Amino acid sequence: MSVLNIKQLRSETLGTEHVNHLNNAGASLVPNPVHQKILEHLELERTVGGYEAAENCFGEIQNSYRAIGRLIGSQPHNIAITENATGSFLQALSSINFSANDAILTSSNDYASNQIMYLSLVERLGVRLFRVEDDPDGSIDLHSLENLLRRLNPKLVAISHIPTSSGMVQPVKDIGALCRRYESLYLVDACQSVGQMPIDVKEIQCDFLSSTGRKFLRGPRGIGFLFVSDRAVDLGLKPLFPDLRGADWIMENLYQPAPDASRFENWEFPFSLVLGLGTAANYAQKLGIEEIRQRAWGLAAKTRSLLSELKGVRLLDQGTQRSAIVTIDLEGKDVPVICDSLQKLGINTSVCTRNSAVIDFDNRKIDSALRISPHYFNTETEIEDLVSALVSLLNHS
Ligand SMILES: Cc1ncc(COP(=O)(O)O)c(C=O)c1O
């Protein structure tokens, strides 16, 4: 039994009255307080003016930074608010002075848009890209990582904490300890992990951690954040796209970056979403992130257990530690068609296409996968309903 009051939490989530939402790795259902906070600020903006509304809410906006910081064990001055996880990742990457032959180490499970950014650096600057070997269980092989760190002296190690196309959780703390030992910069993509499991940037020892609002954190769409360590600021790292918030012009050819993570921010912000994100961070913290993890991972384990008994379903998840993302192959069936049919029955899942995980999927000879991602507010009955619907669709399609 969960310590969370699921009935109460569902009553605070309008969407649960309408859909069986098992697509929290896509975008979760926002809780009512998040929705209300956004509307409240939009209302204030239309009443007193956008700039004036932000001034009126200055203290509350600062509290959003505090709430996001608390969620990941960081101080508020280490948090930059961005438009999404990709924007955060890009800002971090753009602050590193890569030159020809510098090495980047990553995994074969890193998110597609991150991989595209590395390839762009390879093409434009002659950076060398290495993908660390996986363990037999699919997560990163720490011995292989250490060998590469020793041999290549990479400028950056970048790892997706929970890949988009697998329930696996990468050992980001062990990776962080190695990065510190070999003095490599360390960037963690925590887009899928923030909001579903405890995260402490001090334990991970990362220089940067990028994330988004809309997934397991249950914040709004169109907003994300980047953790920037004091070390990264002290090293003088500054992004390619500083804006007025994060920099002062001091001479024609020089600028002075802000002394904190705000150097990674844009000036123009959707403050309603900033407040919504802060509300979501507080909401999750009040429930307890460890309680959230246990409930969400428990529902995912139940999903895997029920699906493992179905003919024609192959579980794809790897890793010793498995999260609230469940991925399956439906042997011989058209996954997008099944996903569409489920949606028509009021059950939201999603499709991981080859494009979103080309290296991993090609290695494992997978075309596309159905992704089922429960969260703590889902019920056991909703999981059973999904499995029954799948059985019926597999028998009749
Ligand atoms: C692991 C991972 N990283 C990054 C992203 C990109 O996030 P965003 O769309 O917020 O930029 C995603 C999106 O699904 C993801 O799963």
The ligand as a MOL file (V3000), in Angstrom:
LIG
                    3D

  0  0  0     0  0            999 V3000
M  V30 BEGIN CTAB
M  V30 COUNTS 16 16 0 0 0
M  V30 BEGIN ATOM
M  V30 1 C 16.0090 11.5980 -22.1690 0
M  V30 2 C 15.4570 12.8120 -22.8430 0
M  V30 3 N 16.2520 13.8830 -23.0050 0
M  V30 4 C 15.8120 15.0000 -23.6030 0
M  V30 5 C 14.5290 15.0990 -24.1010 0
M  V30 6 C 14.0950 16.3690 -24.7730 0
M  V30 7 O 13.2490 17.0840 -23.9330 0
M  V30 8 P 12.5550 18.4320 -24.4070 0
M  V30 9 O 11.5570 18.0180 -25.4370 0
M  V30 10 O 11.9430 19.0180 -23.1790 0
M  V30 11 O 13.5990 19.3000 -24.9840 0
M  V30 12 C 13.6630 14.0130 -23.9700 0
M  V30 13 C 12.2950 14.0810 -24.5030 0
M  V30 14 O 11.5520 13.1450 -24.5470 0
M  V30 15 C 14.1430 12.8400 -23.3130 0
M  V30 16 O 13.3530 11.7690 -23.1540 0
M  V30 END ATOM
M  V30 BEGIN BOND
M  V30 1 1 1 2
M  V30 2 1 2 3
M  V30 3 2 2 15
M  V30 4 2 3 4
M  V30 5 1 4 5
M  V30 6 1 5 6
M  V30 7 2 5 12
M  V30 8 1 6 7
M  V30 9 1 7 8
M  V30 10 2 8 9
M  V30 11 1 8 10
M  V30 12 1 8 11
M  V30 13 1 12 13
M  V30 14 1 12 15
M  V30 15 2 13 14
M  V30 16 1 15 16
M  V30 END BOND
M  V30 END CTAB
M  END
